[in-house]
Amino acid sequence: MKTSIAMATFNGAEYLQEQLESFLAQTRLPDELIVCDDGSEDDTLAILRAFQKTAPFHVEISENQTRLGCTKNFEKAASLCTGDLIFFSDQDDVWFENKLEVMIQFMENHPQ
């Protein structure tokens, strides 16, 4: 089952690195991370680009030409995902290390 993470960012540099590290610590890594940035003016994009270079899974960064706002930014990120399951992530979340594994296993055991 292919998994995607849809992340919306906007001036999240202060918290972003910790969230990205929690993706790397997952007991089941995602297949892709799709990030839509809504015009950040801090180091958010630099952090994302550095992560993109070393991540052991596909990372796509989309920069919005005009600000969409939180809801539309998440909608755009989700629309770019190719996974069977899409997990939404705020830039300032920190995930438990087994989040993806537990949720994927549940979905595989209960496909209905």
C-alpha positions in Angstrom: 0.0 0.0 0.0 1.6 3.2 -1.2 1.6 6.0 1.4 1.9 9.8 1.0 2.3 12.6 3.5 0.7 15.9 2.5 2.2 18.8 4.3 1.3 22.5 4.1 4.0 25.0 5.2 4.1 28.7 5.8 6.9 30.3 7.8 7.5 27.1 9.8 11.2 27.1 10.1 11.2 27.2 13.9 9.4 23.8 14.1 9.9 22.1 10.8 13.1 20.3 11.3 11.7 18.3 14.3 8.7 17.2 12.3 10.8 16.1 9.3 13.0 14.1 11.7 9.9 12.4 13.0 9.2 11.2 9.5 12.7 9.7 9.3 12.1 8.0 12.6 9.0 6.1 11.4 9.1 2.3 11.8 7.5 2.3 8.3 8.7 5.1 6.1 6.3 6.9 3.8 6.7 6.5 0.0 6.5 10.2 -0.6 6.3 13.6 1.1 4.4 16.3 -0.8 4.9 19.7 0.6 3.1 22.9 -0.6 4.6 26.1 0.7 2.4 29.1 0.9 5.0 31.8 0.4 7.3 31.4 3.4 9.6 34.3 4.1 11.8 32.5 6.6 14.1 29.5 6.2 11.3 27.0 5.6 12.2 26.3 1.9 15.9 26.0 2.7 15.1 23.4 5.4 12.8 21.5 3.0 15.4 21.5 0.1 18.1 20.2 2.4 15.8 17.4 3.6 14.8 16.6 0.0 18.5 15.9 -0.9 18.9 13.3 1.9 15.5 11.8 2.5 15.3 8.0 1.8 11.9 8.6 0.1 10.6 10.9 -2.6 10.1 14.5 -1.5 8.3 17.0 -3.8 8.2 20.7 -2.9 5.6 22.9 -4.6 5.8 26.7 -4.1 2.5 28.6 -4.4 2.8 31.7 -6.6 0.0 33.3 -4.6 -1.0 32.5 -1.0 -3.8 30.0 -0.8 -4.4 29.9 2.9 -4.3 26.8 5.1 -7.2 24.9 3.8 -6.5 25.4 0.1 -2.8 24.8 0.6 -3.6 21.4 2.2 -6.1 20.6 -0.6 -3.3 21.3 -3.2 -0.8 19.1 -1.3 -3.4 16.3 -1.2 -4.1 16.6 -4.9 -0.4 16.1 -5.8 -0.2 12.9 -3.7 0.0 9.5 -5.5 -0.4 7.2 -2.5 -3.3 4.9 -1.6 -3.3 6.5 1.8 -2.7 10.2 2.5 -1.5 11.4 5.9 -1.9 15.1 6.6 0.8 16.8 8.5 1.2 20.3 9.9 4.6 21.8 9.9 4.8 21.9 13.7 3.6 18.3 14.4 5.9 15.7 15.8 4.7 12.1 15.1 5.0 9.0 17.3 7.5 6.7 15.6 4.9 4.1 14.8 2.2 6.3 13.5 2.4 5.2 9.9 2.9 1.5 10.7 -0.1 1.4 13.0 -2.4 3.2 10.7 -1.3 1.3 7.6 -1.7 -2.0 9.4 -5.2 -1.0 10.5 -6.2 -0.1 6.9 -4.8 -3.3 5.5 -6.7 -5.4 8.1 -9.9 -3.4 7.6 -10.0 -2.4 3.9 -13.7 -1.7 4.0 
